[in-house]
Amino acid sequence: MWNLTRQFTLHLFRSKIFYLTTLFAFVVHFVTLKIIDTVTVQINEAEQFMGPDRVFLVLLFIQMGVGSFVATMYGIWVAPYLHQGDRLPLTFALPVAKWKFPIAYAITFFVLIFLQNTLMFGLHGFIYGYEDYANRAFPLMGLVVCNLYEILVLEVGMFGFALLALGIGKLSALFLGSLVFILCQVAAALFSTDLGAALSEGSPSLKVVGAVYRIMPPWDKVLNQMSAQIQQANLFDAGLLPWCAWLLFLMVGFAVLLLYPRTAKGAE
């Protein structure tokens, strides 16, 4: 298992996507922190202050956007790479159980996002000072739980794209995965209002859509749950269960497709 993870990690570090996404995350977080620092100085003149929990909340929202982009790229172009095209026979020739592949990819992706989150903490300390982390009032545990929750959500997104890439190809996975995410957001906006509930009562088709939406990953609740986790730091929050279930389901599906590949084309 660890040798497999090591090989995937080496493959990641040899790819351009690692350095490009790290540079992108550095620039985005640095610019965001400098803007927040400037706004904070102006607010202080009015005797107001943006606390570290609010600063990190903004950074985590930014990191969720950056991480979503990384999960898309990793899931479509990195994870299926060794299992398509001319490299496809290697998957069957290697004396490695197929269930180990998704676990190794999950660990490698965890390391990638963890490094980006570490970069985020490092930039915050560089601009605001590292002494805040030793302050008892600093919500360190909440931020740790929030980061773990963020990585869990991104793991689900990554394996969703990877599963689609193995099954229907890279470009099709990009369009279909993006369409599913957009439709989930539209359904969330619809069914969270009284109008949506009234329409679904009189339409059997909307009832079916509502039922499908309720079993999909709760993408629309991510930002609210991240905001709550900073203060609550509840590692056993029931809101994490759907994400854990979806992650397990997608990892199993990934291993199954390695046993029964649907596409052998590596270039599109």
GINORTA-V743607 format. One record per pair of residues at least 12 apart in sequence whose C-alpha atoms are under 6 Angstrom apart, sorted by the first residue. I is the first residue (numbers start at 1). GAP is how many residues later the second one is. D is the distance in Angstrom with one decimal. If there is no record, write none. Layout:
I/GAP/D, I/GAP/D
This chain:
5/99/4.7, 9/99/5.7, 71/87/4.6, 72/86/5.9, 75/83/4.6, 75/86/5.0, 75/87/4.2, 76/85/5.6, 76/86/5.2, 76/89/5.6, 76/94/5.7, 84/180/5.1, 84/181/6.0, 84/182/5.0, 85/179/5.1, 85/180/4.7, 85/181/4.0, 98/157/5.6, 99/156/5.4, 102/149/5.6, 142/87/5.7, 142/88/4.0, 142/89/5.8, 142/91/4.2, 143/87/5.4, 145/88/5.7, 146/80/5.7, 146/83/5.6, 156/91/5.1, 159/91/6.0, 163/91/5.5, 167/95/5.2
